[in-house]
Amino acid sequence: MTRAITVITTFSSTGWDEYGKRMVETFVKYWPKEIKLKIYYEVKPNVDYGDQVEWVDLNAVCPDLVAFKTKHKDNPHAKGHKIGSDLKRKGSYLWDAIKFAHKSYCVSHEALNSSSDLIVWLDADVVTHNPIPAEFIESLLPQDNYCAYLGRQKIYPECGFVIYDTTSPYNEQFMKDWQELYNSDKIFDLVEYHDCIAFQTIKEKYEAQGLKSHNISENHPHRPGVHVFINSPLGEYMDHLKGKRKQDGHSKRTDIYIQHNNDYWNKIQ
């Protein structure tokens, strides 16, 4: 491994009990010891995982996040209701700007302040089930690319795992533009108000100016509704417990379209 790497994540206090604790425990068990996990928290659990895990007070280091949440605390359009929609109907995560603002500010803060060459966003509902070789993460981002992500056909990327090169000349403005979507409320001009659309919007802006990005899942199955995370090279080492999979504790057998030869996947019925 020639480039220094830091993994980042965040979760609510409820999320810690539901899935975050398992994410951290499996990270410490299976990730290379030279890769640190940095957790941006709002309420810090009373745990100690040693030097490999660092805790960062999210609200203290991201005052713009606090300002955004305060400004929109009574705004239904920041909590699941698309502008122009019927407020009597149930809202959707697709327009929950406040929920995904935590992740957006976490990523941008770390990318703008990290001493590591690469930062990796990893969703807190990801379970690591197999030892990750030290060189694997770095191999996912070619040297001349700014970021590596999980692309999907006919829909925005899956952003449960994204790598950013903080040494890239694109890094500073890319991340400042991301923050500005929230600081200026331009997030509400997008077709949906979550981090994946924000990421896609800014990525496409800078790709038009020469930025290169790497689609980790480009050569892997793209079927309707496919769980692209586990059907990419990441699935050999990790499982992403999206949605109701959290209650099951693993992805479903029907989610898998490629062969992973390890005990974790072989045991799933």
Buried (B, 14 or more C-beta within 10 A) or exposed (E): BEBBBBBBBBBBEEBBEBBBBBBBBBBBEBBBEEBBBBBBBBEEBEEEBEEBBEBBEBBEBBEBBEEBBEBBEEBBBBBBBBEEBEEEEEBBEBBBBBBBBBBBBBBBBBBBEBEBBBBBBBBBBBBBBBEBEBEBBBEBBEEEBBBBBBBBEEEBBBBBBBBBBBEBEBBEBBBBBBBBBBBEBEBBEBEBBBBBBBBBBBBEEBEEEEBBBBBBBEEBBBEEEBBBBBBBBBBBBBBBBBEEBBEEEBBEEEBBBEEBEEEBBEEBE
